[in-house]
Amino acid sequence: MTQVPVVQLNDGRSIPQLGFGVFKVDPVETERIVSDALEVGYRHLDTARIYDNEAGVGRAIAASGVPRDELFITTKLWNDDQGTQSVFDAFEASLERLGLDEVDLYLIHWPSPARDRYVETWQAFERIRESGRARSIGVSNFLVPHLERLLSETSVVPAVDQIELHPAHQQPATASFAREHGIAIEAWGPLGQGKYPLLELPEVTSAASAHGKTPAQVVIRWHLQRGNIVFPKSNRRERMAENFDVFDFTLDEAEMQAITALEREGRVSAHPDEVE
């Protein structure tokens, strides 16, 4: 089986750099789709309470026969569960749906600044980590001001920040701040969610032709060489396998620079300050 590189986290743990995401995966189809991903070779699974498919992920894990210590499982706290006691209740409910005793990574899904509860919520996360039931804790969609506040008002630096990141929207300020503070970057929407013609751009297609790879494989490879943790999603087994087949080539410096130059602040989803 392909050996997926790992990224070392600031808490001493490691995370597979390539994983499988289940955002917008139909709950009815989740068990089958995740089972396919595990058979392809994925061992890092990323879900969330709001996706409504934790139970399907859990069933696939249970049926897979893959030892638990070979898996890296992430789930996330939804916004209306922010607040100390709500966090503990929501976490227990996620574990129950997943059928697990612990997760490898638990994330605050959005800062939801209008609620102004993410600091209190993070302090509850610290207690969950201390219990050992979430081995690592992190955040998602946090921008520099949100991270700065966490670092100044709490005692644990997030292990990761999972943010929208693709060639047109690389969030250099957030990514740079994270690197300076030892926070690993996870890229969601790594292919731009199909909301702009990324896979048709010459900077991508020329590299694909040069390496005998697909444009999607080239973009995933760009993420990996940039140091991003990435988890593309697909409902099709053949596409899952294609997305996993990205470790037998390397983009050269010119190819990397050409794709990086596609940055245009092209956010394709909601701004974190606007999500309540």
PyMOL commands that set and color helices and strands:
alter all, ss='L'
color gray80, all
select helices_A, chain A and resi 27-40+49-51+54-64+68-70+79-81+84-98+118-131+144-153+172-180+192-194+198-200+202-211+215-226+237-244+253-260+272-274
alter helices_A, ss='H'
color red, helices_A
select strands_A, chain A and resi 6-8+14-16+20-21+44-46+72-77+103-108+134-140+160-164+184-188+229-230
alter strands_A, ss='S'
color yellow, strands_A
deselect
rebuild
show_as cartoon
